[in-house]
Amino acid sequence: MSTAAAEHAPGRAGADRFAARARGLTKAYGSGETTVLALDAVDVDIARGRFTAVMGPSGSGKSTLMHCLAGLDTASAGQVWLGDTEITGLKDRELTRLRRDRIGFMFQSFNLIPTLNAAENITLPMDIAGQEPDQQWVDQVIDTLGLRDRLKHRPSQLSGGQQQRVACARALASRPELIFADEPTGNLDSRAGLEVLGFLREAVDELGQTVVMVTHDPGAAAHSDLVLFLADGRIVDEMERPTAEAVLERMRLFAGGGRQTPDATFDGTAGHED
Ligand SMILES: Nc1ncnc2c1ncn2[C@@H]1O[C@H](COP(=O)(O)OP(=O)(O)OP(=O)(O)O)[C@@H](O)[C@H]1O
């Protein structure tokens, strides 16, 4: 498996190919007898310009991995790079700036500001950072996401799918090196969910973005280029060009600790299909 076999001293060498990397990434919560090892010496390479999905049973470490790669949480041991910047060891203020300038986030709850219209929500992170939006790029994002005629609407005047599209546009607007999406379809009906997945796909294929998505849904993961499977804080497998059926089958294997039981600890189901 390429992640496990990856070189162990990546330095700056792979920064062109990889948007993020981790070596020996370990995260422990608590101490003494109550210690939880959420990540256990994870090696991972996130390829630029690709759509990577992270799957695994509840509690397997998906969110922790995303948070550590995105500099939202600090590692207990190991190293993390964003491009050629090692983020392990950065101070809080430096991490805040790095997240603001180089990473886009999409969460299950869209986190839109209710008093601002769609256009204002989309450029809010840049406005806060005092950055001048690249209007041509922002226009391209808005048109790609089909939001042109919704820009003056406030979140309450938009459907769930439209709100998630605004959240998607906000994540893309500053043209970040890497977009992290945590269950981006979790609150949506299957049609709106499919739309959002289609837009993330377009962000990668047409806008050249890099996306990492945490999901429980094999149907959602099927939109990615590569699925990483986590179990007990380790990457235990990966799958290129996934289909929903193949992902579901693989999940059943891991969830059952090798037993092929469909109802074990995974709380996702086959969800929406392509
Ligand atoms: N702040 C915390 N304090 C203590 N333990 C934590 C904390 N955050 C996560 N954990 C533990 O770390 C492990 C991994 O959690 P994590 O949230 O990364 O899993 P997950 O795969 O994202 O789960 P889910 O699919 O349920 O969201 C779990 O055992 C969890 O209980």
PDBQT file of the ligand as one rigid body, heavy atoms in Angstrom, charges set to zero:
ROOT
HETATM    1  N1  LIG A 301     -11.311  15.395  22.731  1.00  0.00    +0.000 N 
HETATM    2  C1  LIG A 301     -11.264  14.077  22.961  1.00  0.00    +0.000 A 
HETATM    3  N2  LIG A 301     -11.031  13.603  24.200  1.00  0.00    +0.000 NA
HETATM    4  C2  LIG A 301     -10.952  12.284  24.439  1.00  0.00    +0.000 A 
HETATM    5  N3  LIG A 301     -11.091  11.338  23.491  1.00  0.00    +0.000 NA
HETATM    6  C3  LIG A 301     -11.328  11.747  22.255  1.00  0.00    +0.000 A 
HETATM    7  C4  LIG A 301     -11.443  13.135  21.912  1.00  0.00    +0.000 A 
HETATM    8  N4  LIG A 301     -11.675  13.228  20.581  1.00  0.00    +0.000 NA
HETATM    9  C5  LIG A 301     -11.745  11.961  20.109  1.00  0.00    +0.000 A 
HETATM   10  N5  LIG A 301     -11.528  11.081  21.099  1.00  0.00    +0.000 N 
HETATM   11  C6  LIG A 301     -11.472   9.615  20.963  1.00  0.00    +0.000 C 
HETATM   12  O1  LIG A 301     -10.560   9.305  19.941  1.00  0.00    +0.000 OA
HETATM   13  C7  LIG A 301     -11.049   8.231  19.135  1.00  0.00    +0.000 C 
HETATM   14  C8  LIG A 301     -11.150   8.677  17.685  1.00  0.00    +0.000 C 
HETATM   15  O2  LIG A 301     -12.163   9.685  17.605  1.00  0.00    +0.000 OA
HETATM   16  P1  LIG A 301     -12.580  10.359  16.223  1.00  0.00    +0.000 P 
HETATM   17  O3  LIG A 301     -13.585  11.405  16.535  1.00  0.00    +0.000 OA
HETATM   18  O4  LIG A 301     -11.369  10.770  15.484  1.00  0.00    +0.000 OA
HETATM   19  O5  LIG A 301     -13.239   9.133  15.459  1.00  0.00    +0.000 OA
HETATM   20  P2  LIG A 301     -14.138   9.136  14.145  1.00  0.00    +0.000 P 
HETATM   21  O6  LIG A 301     -13.661   7.999  13.324  1.00  0.00    +0.000 OA
HETATM   22  O7  LIG A 301     -14.118  10.482  13.517  1.00  0.00    +0.000 OA
HETATM   23  O8  LIG A 301     -15.563   8.810  14.768  1.00  0.00    +0.000 OA
HETATM   24  P3  LIG A 301     -17.050   9.180  14.234  1.00  0.00    +0.000 P 
HETATM   25  O9  LIG A 301     -17.211   8.453  12.939  1.00  0.00    +0.000 OA
HETATM   26  O10 LIG A 301     -17.928   8.622  15.311  1.00  0.00    +0.000 OA
HETATM   27  O11 LIG A 301     -17.125  10.667  14.108  1.00  0.00    +0.000 OA
HETATM   28  C9  LIG A 301     -12.386   7.822  19.747  1.00  0.00    +0.000 C 
HETATM   29  O12 LIG A 301     -12.158   6.722  20.603  1.00  0.00    +0.000 OA
HETATM   30  C10 LIG A 301     -12.804   9.035  20.532  1.00  0.00    +0.000 C 
HETATM   31  O13 LIG A 301     -13.594   8.681  21.622  1.00  0.00    +0.000 OA
ENDROOT
TORSDOF 0
